[in-house]
Amino acid sequence: MHPILARLERLALYLGVWVVIGVLIAGTINRQGLSFAEALVFILPVFLVHAFVCLSAYYVCRAVPLRGSGAWRVITVCVVGAAIASGLWLAIAFAWLQLLDAVPSLASSSAAYRQLVTLLFPAAMLLFLLAVAINYLGLAFEDARLAEQRQFDLEMHARDAELRALRAQLDPHFLYNCLNSIAALTTTDGPGARRMCLLLGEFLRSTLHVGTRERIALSDELALADRFLAIEQVRFGPRLQVDRQIDDTLLDARVPPLFLQPLVENA
């Protein structure tokens, strides 16, 4: 669907611009022996119809894009399109003149109207070519915006891939450390090793639950860190001291899952 016809406010603005164009042309014709009202009666309807004809310039620009099309092809298509659109405008103008001839108060202006039709034909062509230029400009901005959006999406996908790769590296690293700690405790503290295995199982279940989500609450992330610290507490005992200073208003903030684990583990 044409972007102007897709939204009512766009169509209203577009027709408003054409009304201004019609008024300006009527003011110019006013100097050719017609009153402003007489000129407006002739100009405004035919140029409002021409406004809808010029909407076809959008499809001409889409069919023959500047990128990938030769210059002569673009020029030829635009000129032929302008000639066809202006020919249609000319037919509409003469049809409107036939209706105006039936109005007694405007019969005296019929000859002046017919003389002005040939003068306004080049103006109709220029307005169509102007519509073509504006549509090409709009399509260029749209292509630039889409290119920026694609670049942004690629950067987001690359960042997500990096995060997934980092998480894939962190998970086995943490697991290896825990297994080494359990192996060390089996010879010195059997009950502690069993307790560490249970805590490790609970921690892994929790990480599997949140690992597939993009964001979790900071309170949930802190709970995961506490489970990890409980595992390490078995190993280090009273030597492991944790001091937490967290603003309660931040607990609902959304954060990437497991982003605290490597910080706590390395600390």
C-alpha positions as CSV (number, residue, x, y, z in Angstrom):
1,M,0.0,0.0,0.0
2,H,1.2,3.5,-0.7
3,P,2.7,5.1,2.4
4,I,0.6,8.2,2.1
5,L,-2.6,6.3,1.7
6,A,-1.7,4.1,4.7
7,R,-2.4,6.8,7.2
8,L,-5.2,9.4,7.2
9,E,-3.1,12.2,8.6
10,R,-0.5,11.8,5.9
11,L,-3.1,12.0,3.2
12,A,-4.6,15.1,4.8
13,L,-1.2,16.8,4.8
14,Y,-0.5,15.7,1.3
15,L,-3.8,17.1,0.0
16,G,-3.2,20.3,2.0
17,V,0.1,20.9,0.2
18,W,-1.7,20.5,-3.2
19,V,-4.4,22.9,-2.1
20,V,-1.6,25.5,-1.4
21,I,-0.1,24.8,-4.8
22,G,-3.6,25.2,-6.4
23,V,-4.1,28.5,-4.6
24,L,-0.7,29.8,-5.7
25,I,-1.4,28.9,-9.4
26,A,-4.8,30.4,-9.2
27,G,-3.2,33.6,-7.9
28,T,-0.9,33.6,-10.9
29,I,-3.8,32.9,-13.4
30,N,-5.7,35.8,-11.8
31,R,-3.4,38.1,-13.7
32,Q,-4.5,36.5,-17.0
33,G,-8.0,38.1,-17.1
34,L,-9.7,35.8,-14.6
35,S,-10.8,36.7,-11.1
36,F,-9.2,34.7,-8.3
37,A,-12.5,32.9,-7.6
38,E,-12.9,32.0,-11.3
39,A,-9.4,30.7,-11.5
40,L,-9.7,28.7,-8.2
41,V,-12.9,27.1,-9.5
42,F,-11.0,25.7,-12.5
43,I,-7.6,25.0,-10.9
44,L,-8.4,23.5,-7.5
45,P,-10.5,20.4,-8.6
46,V,-8.2,19.4,-11.5
47,F,-5.0,19.7,-9.4
48,L,-6.5,17.8,-6.5
49,V,-7.2,15.0,-8.9
50,H,-3.7,15.4,-10.2
51,A,-2.5,14.9,-6.7
52,F,-3.8,11.4,-6.7
53,V,-2.3,10.8,-10.2
54,C,1.1,11.9,-8.9
55,L,0.9,9.2,-6.2
56,S,1.8,6.8,-9.0
57,A,5.3,8.3,-9.0
58,Y,6.0,6.2,-5.9
59,Y,5.5,3.0,-7.9
60,V,7.5,4.3,-10.8
61,C,10.4,4.9,-8.3
62,R,10.0,1.4,-6.8
63,A,9.9,-0.2,-10.2
64,V,13.0,1.6,-11.5
65,P,15.3,2.2,-8.4
66,L,18.3,4.5,-8.8
67,R,20.7,1.8,-7.6
68,G,21.0,-0.8,-10.2
69,S,19.3,1.1,-13.0
70,G,21.0,3.0,-15.7
71,A,20.7,6.8,-15.9
72,W,19.1,6.8,-19.3
73,R,16.6,4.2,-18.2
74,V,15.6,6.3,-15.1
75,I,15.3,9.5,-17.2
76,T,13.3,7.8,-19.9
77,V,10.9,6.1,-17.5
78,C,10.4,9.3,-15.5
79,V,9.7,11.4,-18.6
80,V,7.3,8.9,-20.1
81,G,5.6,8.6,-16.7
82,A,5.3,12.4,-16.5
83,A,3.9,12.6,-20.1
84,I,1.3,9.9,-19.3
85,A,0.3,11.5,-16.0
86,S,0.1,14.9,-17.6
87,G,-2.0,13.5,-20.5
88,L,-4.4,12.1,-18.0
89,W,-4.5,15.5,-16.2
90,L,-5.2,17.1,-19.6
91,A,-8.2,14.8,-20.2
92,I,-9.5,15.5,-16.7
93,A,-9.1,19.3,-17.2
94,F,-11.1,19.2,-20.5
95,A,-13.8,17.0,-18.8
96,W,-14.0,19.6,-16.0
97,L,-14.3,22.4,-18.6
98,Q,-17.3,20.6,-20.1
99,L,-19.0,20.7,-16.8
100,L,-18.1,24.3,-16.2
101,D,-19.6,25.2,-19.6
102,A,-23.0,24.1,-18.2
103,V,-22.7,26.8,-15.5
104,P,-24.2,30.1,-16.9
105,S,-22.1,32.3,-14.6
106,L,-18.9,30.8,-15.9
107,A,-19.8,30.5,-19.6
108,S,-18.0,33.8,-20.3
109,S,-14.8,32.4,-18.9
110,S,-14.8,29.2,-21.0
111,A,-12.5,30.6,-23.7
112,A,-10.0,31.8,-21.1
113,Y,-10.1,28.4,-19.3
114,R,-9.3,26.6,-22.6
115,Q,-6.4,28.9,-23.3
116,L,-5.0,28.2,-19.8
117,V,-5.2,24.4,-20.1
118,T,-2.3,24.4,-22.6
119,L,-0.3,26.7,-20.5
120,L,-0.8,24.5,-17.4
121,F,0.1,21.3,-19.1
122,P,3.9,21.8,-18.6
123,A,3.2,22.7,-15.0
124,A,1.5,19.3,-14.5
125,M,4.5,17.5,-16.0
126,L,6.9,19.4,-13.7
127,L,4.8,18.6,-10.7
128,F,4.9,14.9,-11.5
129,L,8.7,15.0,-12.0
130,L,8.9,16.8,-8.7
131,A,6.9,14.0,-7.1
132,V,9.3,11.5,-8.6
133,A,12.3,13.4,-7.2
134,I,10.7,13.5,-3.7
135,N,9.9,9.8,-3.8
136,Y,13.4,8.9,-4.8
137,L,14.6,11.0,-1.9
138,G,12.2,9.3,0.5
139,L,13.2,5.8,-0.7
140,A,16.9,6.7,-0.3
141,F,16.2,7.7,3.4
142,E,14.2,4.5,3.8
143,D,17.1,2.4,2.5
144,A,19.5,4.2,4.8
145,R,17.3,3.6,7.8
146,L,16.9,-0.1,6.9
147,A,20.7,-0.4,6.5
148,E,21.2,1.1,9.9
149,Q,18.6,-1.3,11.4
150,R,20.3,-4.3,9.8
151,Q,23.6,-3.2,11.1
152,F,22.1,-2.8,14.6
153,D,20.5,-6.3,14.4
154,L,23.9,-7.8,13.3
155,E,25.6,-6.1,16.2
156,M,23.0,-7.4,18.6
157,H,23.3,-10.9,17.3
158,A,27.1,-10.7,17.5
159,R,26.9,-9.5,21.1
160,D,24.4,-12.3,22.0
161,A,26.7,-14.8,20.4
162,E,29.6,-13.5,22.4
163,L,27.6,-13.7,25.6
164,R,26.5,-17.3,24.8
165,A,30.1,-18.3,24.1
166,L,31.3,-16.7,27.3
167,R,28.5,-18.4,29.3
168,A,29.5,-21.7,27.7
169,Q,33.0,-21.2,28.8
170,L,32.1,-20.1,32.4
171,D,29.8,-23.0,33.1
172,P,32.3,-25.9,32.7
173,H,35.0,-23.8,34.3
174,F,32.9,-23.4,37.4
175,L,32.0,-27.1,37.4
176,Y,35.6,-28.1,37.1
177,N,36.5,-26.0,40.2
178,C,33.7,-27.5,42.2
179,L,34.6,-31.0,41.3
180,N,38.2,-30.4,42.3
181,S,37.0,-29.0,45.6
182,I,34.8,-32.0,46.2
183,A,37.7,-34.3,45.3
184,A,39.9,-32.5,47.8
185,L,37.2,-32.8,50.6
186,T,36.6,-36.5,50.2
187,T,39.9,-37.3,51.9
188,T,39.6,-34.7,54.7
189,D,35.8,-34.1,55.2
190,G,33.5,-36.7,53.8
191,P,30.2,-35.1,55.1
192,G,31.4,-31.8,53.8
193,A,32.0,-33.3,50.4
194,R,28.5,-34.9,50.3
195,R,26.9,-31.6,51.4
196,M,28.9,-29.8,48.7
197,C,27.5,-32.3,46.1
198,L,24.0,-31.5,47.2
199,L,24.6,-27.8,47.1
200,L,26.1,-28.1,43.6
201,G,23.1,-30.0,42.4
202,E,20.8,-27.3,43.6
203,F,22.9,-24.6,42.0
204,L,23.0,-26.4,38.7
205,R,19.2,-26.8,38.7
206,S,18.9,-23.0,39.4
207,T,21.3,-22.1,36.6
208,L,19.4,-24.3,34.1
209,H,16.2,-22.6,35.0
210,V,17.5,-19.0,34.4
211,G,20.2,-19.8,31.8
212,T,17.6,-19.7,28.9
213,R,16.3,-16.2,29.9
214,E,17.7,-13.0,28.5
215,R,17.2,-11.0,31.8
216,I,16.4,-11.9,35.4
217,A,15.8,-9.8,38.5
218,L,18.9,-8.8,40.4
219,S,17.4,-10.5,43.5
220,D,17.4,-13.8,41.6
221,E,21.0,-13.2,40.5
222,L,22.0,-12.6,44.1
223,A,20.3,-15.8,45.2
224,L,22.4,-17.7,42.6
225,A,25.5,-16.0,44.0
226,D,24.5,-17.1,47.5
227,R,24.1,-20.7,46.4
228,F,27.6,-20.5,44.9
229,L,29.0,-19.0,48.1
230,A,27.3,-21.8,50.1
231,I,29.2,-24.3,48.0
232,E,32.5,-22.5,48.6
233,Q,31.7,-22.0,52.3
234,V,31.8,-25.8,52.7
235,R,35.3,-25.7,51.3
236,F,36.8,-22.6,53.0
237,G,34.7,-22.6,56.2
238,P,35.2,-19.5,58.4
239,R,38.0,-18.2,56.1
240,L,35.3,-17.1,53.6
241,Q,33.8,-13.8,54.7
242,V,31.2,-12.0,52.6
243,D,30.1,-8.4,53.0
244,R,27.1,-7.3,51.0
245,Q,26.0,-3.7,50.6
246,I,23.1,-3.5,48.1
247,D,20.4,-0.9,47.8
248,D,17.0,-2.6,48.1
249,T,15.6,-0.4,45.4
250,L,17.8,-2.1,42.9
251,L,16.6,-5.7,43.6
252,D,14.0,-5.6,40.8
253,A,16.5,-4.4,38.2
254,R,16.8,-6.7,35.2
255,V,20.3,-8.1,34.6
256,P,21.9,-10.8,32.4
257,P,21.8,-14.2,34.2
258,L,25.0,-15.4,35.9
259,F,26.9,-12.1,35.4
260,L,27.9,-12.0,39.1
261,Q,29.1,-15.6,39.2
262,P,32.6,-15.0,37.5
263,L,33.1,-11.9,39.7
264,V,32.3,-13.8,42.9
265,E,34.3,-16.9,41.8
266,N,37.4,-14.9,40.9
267,A,37.2,-12.9,44.1
